[in-house]
Amino acid sequence: MVDPSTIRLAGPLAAHRHGLWTDLLSKGYTPLSSRNLLYVFAHLSRWLKHKRLQADALGPTQIKEFLRHRLRSGYTHHLTLRGLQPLMHYLRGMGVLPPPVSAATAQTSLDRVLWGYERYLLHERALVRRTVEFYQHVACRFLTERLEPDALDLAHLSSADVTAFVLREARSSGVGYAKLKITALRALLRYLYVRGDVATDLRGAAPTVAGWRLVGLPRALAPEDVDSLLRHCDRRTHLGQRDFAALLLLARLGLRASEVANLGLDDVHWACGEIVVRGKGAREARLPLPHDVGEAMVSYLRRGRPRTTSRKVFVQSLAPYNDLSSSAVTRIVRAAGKRAGLVPFGAHRLRHTLATQMLRHGASLSEIAQVLRHRSVETTTIYAKVDRDSLRDLSRPWPEAAP
């Protein structure tokens, strides 16, 4: 049995020894992991004491300085900010450290604009976190060019500045990625105009990237590849049970990665065999829960899911058992594909696969659009090109050579 009182802890953090220990255990950390983190906590407290600093002085600069000190001292573990996150979360929860940057605590004008933009995207646009992060990345690149020594200069922003930024970004991106960047930039320009930071709506100044809809062909997996993907989940383990259930939701219902990540325990209605899917733009839809998918979810919830206060169905397999992100769902797909010996692909490939199989089994485009929850049937028309048998009936015979 690990006894936290045997760990020598001196300095301004000494009073939090037992509080941190209890917090870590409640979040699912093992006693061994909790002990190791408590050793890091003790090192941090000694460093603060040596620097004659109090705990509330721990800002980003001080944390980076401590990590450099820890590396120079010969330590080989917990050398990154991510490794210190459990300690920082505890100290913030106790009010020792200030909360993350908010509108009131933002240091610069750029921080304040980005913070407000994030709130706008999350609450007004109802975008998922992954999309918000991408939009903020583009916004930061664009706004950094407007930084002056004293503040952010938006009053003199012109259409020429917008066009020049797009041209520079487009040179280093493919057509699809460049289109996403321009969409994100237009969202930022609209936000700045509505806020009154710029006098003119400059969205029209962002040039359109040359590209045509429905040109590409949706790539689908063969049925045997999907079977191999599922078969290579080791369902004897907790991790394998989770991955198998998540993959079935992607393959059998065509859910997006973000929809799997956001699926809550209260969204599964076992009595009527339905789940509530929360898709793009905060839209909700009810889908039937196939028997095999339901069995896989029950197996994970009963035997594979760790004890946690989270109300999401899928959580991390290691403490602190946070909710899975959409990128984590994509990593599940990539890892399963690698185990099955397939060429790497993302979660959306399984969505394309479901639509293609439905079409080949006689489903109409409107039925596919309903299952995939497309806002417009036009989005689904690209799948018409994979129905080669029907297209063959429409094709004209090759003209015979003239006699």
HUDAPE-V997008 format. One record per backbone hydrogen bond with DSSP energy under -0.5 kcal/mol. NH is the residue of the N-H (numbers start at 0). CO is the residue of the C=O. Records with the same first field share a line. If there is no record, write none. Layout:
BEGIN
NH->CO  CO
END
This chain:
BEGIN
3->1
5->2
6->3
7->5
11->44
13->10
15->12
16->13
19->15
20->16
21->17
22->18
23->19
24->20
25->21
26->22
27->24
28->23
33->29
34->30
35->31
36->32
37->33
38->34
39->35
40->36
41->37
42->38
43->39
44->40
45->41
46->42
47->43
48->44
49->45
50->46
51->47  48
52->47
56->53
57->54
58->56
62->58
63->59
64->60
65->61
66->62
67->63
68->64
69->65
70->66
71->67
72->68
73->70
74->69
83->79  80
84->80  81
86->83
87->83
88->84
89->85
90->86
91->87
92->88
93->89
94->91
95->90
96->90
105->101
111->107
112->108
113->109
114->110
115->111
116->112
117->113
118->114
119->115
120->116
121->117
122->118
123->118  119
124->119
126->120
131->127
132->128
133->129
134->130
135->131
136->132
137->133
138->134
139->135
140->136
141->137
142->138
143->139
144->140  141
145->142
146->143
147->150
152->145  150
153->151
156->153
161->157
162->158
163->159
164->160
165->161
166->162
167->163
168->164
169->165
170->166
171->167  168
172->169
177->173
178->174
179->175
180->176
181->177
182->178
183->179
184->180
185->181
186->182
187->183
188->184
189->185
190->186
191->187
192->188
193->189
194->190
195->191  192
196->191
197->191
201->199
204->201
205->202
206->204
214->211
224->221
225->221
226->222
227->223
228->224
229->225
230->226
231->227
232->229
233->231
234->232
236->233
240->236
241->237
242->238
243->239
244->240
245->241
246->242
247->243
248->244
249->245
250->246
251->247
252->247  248
253->249
254->248
259->255
260->256
261->257
262->258  259
264->310
266->263
267->264
268->266  273
269->267
272->268
273->268
274->286
275->266
276->274  284
277->275
278->276  282
281->125  278
282->279
284->276
286->274
288->272
289->287
293->289
294->290
295->291
296->292
297->293
298->294
299->295
300->296
301->297
302->298
303->298  299
304->299
312->262
315->321
319->26
320->317
323->313
328->324
329->325
330->326
331->327
332->328
333->329
334->330
335->331
336->332
337->333
338->334
339->335
340->337
341->336
348->345
349->346
350->346
351->347
352->348
353->349
354->350
355->351
356->352
357->353
358->354
359->355
360->356
361->358
362->357
367->363
368->364
369->365
370->366
371->367
372->368
373->368
378->375
379->376
380->376  377
381->378
382->379
383->380
384->381
385->382
386->383
387->385
390->386
391->387
392->388
393->389
394->390
END
